[in-house]
Amino acid sequence: MNSEELWQFPCDFMFKALAHANQQADEKIVSVINQFIPGDYVAKINPSKKGNYESVTVTFKAESKQQLDQIYIAVNKLDCVKVCL
C-alpha cells in the first residue's frame, strides 16, 4: 500500500506551517493556497511563547496528493516560513 492509497480525495485538509512572527505570514500562505485552490480562507494563528514564531493553520478541500505537494513546495519557498508541518 502506497501513501496515496491512505488518502481519500477530495478531503478536508488542515495545512500547518511554522513562520516567523510579524511578517504577515498568514496572508502570504493564504495567497499561495489560493493560487492552487481558490477560496475564501481564514488562517488561524497561534503565537509562540516568546513571540518569535507563529503557527499558521488553514483548512481547505484538497483534490489530490499532487495538489498538496505543490502547495507544500510553494509555501515552503516563502521567506517567512520556517517549516511546513
C-alpha positions in Angstrom: 0.0 0.0 0.0 1.5 3.3 -1.0 0.9 6.7 0.7 -1.7 7.8 -1.8 -3.9 4.9 -1.1 -4.2 6.1 2.5 -5.9 9.3 1.4 -9.4 9.6 0.0 -9.8 12.7 -2.2 -11.4 15.1 -2.1 -10.9 15.7 1.6 -10.8 18.5 4.1 -7.1 19.2 4.8 -5.6 21.1 7.7 -2.4 22.7 6.4 0.0 24.0 9.1 3.2 26.0 8.9 5.6 27.5 11.4 6.5 31.0 10.4 8.5 34.0 11.7 6.2 36.4 13.6 5.2 39.8 12.4 5.8 39.1 8.7 2.1 38.7 7.6 2.8 35.0 7.0 -0.8 34.2 7.3 -1.7 36.4 4.4 1.2 35.1 2.3 0.3 31.5 3.0 -3.4 32.0 2.1 -2.3 33.8 -1.1 -0.2 30.8 -2.1 -3.1 28.3 -1.3 -5.4 30.5 -3.4 -3.2 30.0 -6.4 -3.9 26.3 -6.3 -7.4 26.2 -4.7 -9.3 29.5 -4.9 -11.4 30.2 -1.9 -12.2 32.5 1.0 -9.8 31.2 3.6 -9.2 32.5 7.1 -5.9 31.4 8.7 -5.8 30.5 12.4 -2.7 32.0 14.1 -1.1 30.8 17.4 1.9 32.7 18.6 4.9 31.0 20.3 5.5 31.7 23.9 8.4 34.1 23.2 6.6 35.7 20.3 9.3 34.9 17.7 7.2 32.5 15.7 3.6 31.7 14.9 1.8 28.6 13.9 -0.5 29.2 10.9 -3.3 26.8 10.1 -5.5 26.9 7.0 -8.2 24.3 6.3 -9.3 23.7 2.7 -10.6 20.9 0.5 -7.8 19.1 -1.2 -8.4 17.3 -4.5 -5.2 15.2 -4.9 -1.9 14.4 -3.3 -0.2 16.2 -6.3 -2.1 19.3 -5.4 -1.0 19.1 -1.7 2.6 18.5 -2.8 2.5 21.7 -5.0 1.1 23.7 -2.1 3.7 22.4 0.3 6.6 23.2 -2.1 5.2 26.7 -2.9 4.6 27.7 0.8 8.0 26.3 1.9 9.6 28.7 -0.6 8.2 31.8 1.3 11.0 33.6 3.3 8.7 34.0 6.3 8.1 30.2 6.6 10.4 28.2 8.8 8.8 24.8 8.2 5.6 23.2 6.8 4.1 20.6 9.0 
